[in-house]
Amino acid sequence: MKNILVPVDGSEGSDRAVAEAIDLAGAIGAKINFLYVANINQLAINACLSDAILEAVTKAGNVILDRAMEMVPSGIDKEAFSETGSPAVVILDFATSNDMDLIVMGSRGLGVVKGVLLGSVSQYIVEQSKCPVLVVK
Amino acid sequence: MQGDGEITRILVPVDGSETSDRAVRMAAKIAAGVGAKIYLLHVSHFDRTTDDVRESWLPDSITAPVGEQEEAIMAQAKALIPPGVTAECHHRTGAAAEQILAFARAHQPELIVIGGRKVSVVEGFLMGSVSRDVLRDSPISVLVIK
């Protein structure tokens, strides 16, 4: 177990996942890889994105990634990645192509209907992932 | 996970399948790292004591092997726990997801490690449906092993 993937979106659930991943990484000596996925597909429905919007999205992602990186104590290896696309698909592709051993994520992210216990992204990843998935409640 | 995020107890439902073995190994690894205790839990639909002993309608050929099978599954899981990690064996009778969640409520583990691969019925009952139900209804974090 060397690489833990933690998709982050700045939500409360994502913050809990980051804290949990840090505990685990410390316990088993793994590296934490944070991934922010800008959901461009959703933003760009039939529209051309202006540079200003793209820049704003990138900046928002960087803020979220920086915050996650700052939570990791020294002594634990960490790296931040930023991608665009449909979150569930991008997260799974990233996990496969970068040989992740474990995905740690919140049960719900941003923009989830109240009362839904497991968000659609988490649900999709738990079902489709080839590596273990820790869903943090 | 609640607040401080410290893991002291890990619940691992086992059914003797390969995925279940992988779940035990993963839980043992985490337990060794954080100094947590492991609860191995096996759930079967019925056992020797399910019906009245005197007027049993279940023949011995059905009830007796359940006990042996249960012991074999536990022994298999326990063999995967390295020395230095504490593991307790528990057995419950009933519907798997329901019993796993009830056990979690009673014993308050901070983490459930469960096999999640959609295997065939003959390979074990920890199919997608059990892990899915546990994941959906669990108030604590669930690690789904593939």
Interface residues (C-beta under 8 A of the other chain):
Chain A: M1 R16 A19 E20 D23 L24 G26 A27 I28 G29 L117 L118 V126 E127 S129 K130 C131 P132 V133 L134 V135 V136 K137
Chain B: M1 G5 E6 I7 M26 K29 I30 G33 V34 G116 G128 R132 L135 R136 D137 S138 P139 I140 S141 V142 L143 V144 I145 K146
